[in-house]
Amino acid sequence: MHFKARVGEKLADVKLQSALKKLQGNFVKGRADRITELDNFHEIRDAAAAIRDRTLANLDVYLDTFERNAKARGTVVHWAETHDDVNRIVREIAAQHGVRKVIKSKSMVTEECALNDALIDAGLEVVETDLGEYILQLAQEPPSHIVAPVVHKTRDEVSDLFAEKHNAPRLTDIPALCREAREKLRPHFLSADMGVSGANFVIAETGSTLIVTNEGNGRLVTTLPKVHVAITGIEKVVATLEDVTTLLRLLPRHGTGQSITNYISVTTGARREGDSDGPEHFHVILVDAGRTKLLGGDMQEMLRCIRCGACMNHCPVYQSVGGHAYGWVYPGPMGSVLTPTYVGLQNAGDLPNAATLCGQCHVACPVKIPLPELLRKLREQQFELKLKPWFEMYALRAWGWLAQHSWLYSMTTRLQARLLKSAADDRGMIRSLPFAGGWTDRRDLPAPEGRTFRELYRAASKNG
Ligand code: SF4
């Protein structure tokens, strides 16, 4: 979780910087274009936030309803308090059904649990089938984005990787690379004993799980193997199919800049007599792993998250350093709130400060999570728990005292503004600042024009 230590390396990585340019074109512009299709976008966004809040306020009721309805349709429902519980339950299900090969569709909760490692350690073969996740499995890297896990890689890097790992001629055309991956994956779909997926939502009134995908691998994972296990956080429950349709008007638009994804798959129970396909055994694992700690507290709004990724796509910090700099499963602004909350503020101290608080993430979030406000609260907690370096604690205390004494504040800032101006070179730039190297280590700082904001404001008011 040492964000600061990784940032320099990521900024200097030319391939990464080239790969990250995709964010602006594919995701930021895509979202902007797609939301203009909705005449009542702001009403839908309000409704989506209200749906998530209503569910969270009655989470126990909806989870019980889901369990009852899922069981009635033959699903086995498991409750996992920790990541280790998830891994243990999946291993037990695998042992019970004599599973040897597991195919997976993309699931961030299983990344939280390091499920692949746990299954491989138990002697199982695990194959990721989402194209991005498959590339990462070959490269032995973690995802760097929750929707586009391989966004940090260029096409050339993927060409090199496939040529090496598939022992095949190097292809550079994207459709040809996709075909090559498909040819490698198809036999695994046909021979796997167990499919593991996540769930974008679980629907209380029908006892169903729902996944949103573009590649079709999700459908193969959920229907071909004889055993299917869906693993998801407890906060993913929604009351009704009607509620889900509202959320689905926003999720693809904010996630991939699409009006709708290629597939929306709803799974309700195991295969029944007369069904043409589907798993013989269907298990759902509902995961807590830190989520209940957020309920009823300062961070509850974070549980509204529908994992669209828009906050990271729009974040100037994420756009500059990519997801691996954040050190765990969830990057960007949502990760900077979730990671310290799940793994402990003392273990992820850089993350609440890995944001400019520019507000873009809040504006882009389809369920109106006030991410800058939550990050600010985490910073406050760091201060209260004395988790900041001593000099920062003293500096903040001193600033707090100064800000309460108007005349002294005014005098000090006037002096600072004039000193900063005098420190500028003939281009009007400051090359280095004592005690504030973070502002000048990697670029020059434009010097202020020598007057404080208050002085400028007063002058502007006088001039009408
Ligand atoms: S915090 Fe909001 S914008 Fe970010 S992933 Fe979650 S729902 Fe999407």
Boltz pocket constraint, residues with backbone or C-beta under 6 A from the ligand:
constraints:
  - pocket:
      binder: B
      contacts: [[A, 304], [A, 305], [A, 306], [A, 307], [A, 308], [A, 309], [A, 310], [A, 311], [A, 312], [A, 334], [A, 361], [A, 364], [A, 365], [A, 366], [A, 367], [A, 368], [A, 369]]
      max_distance: 6.0
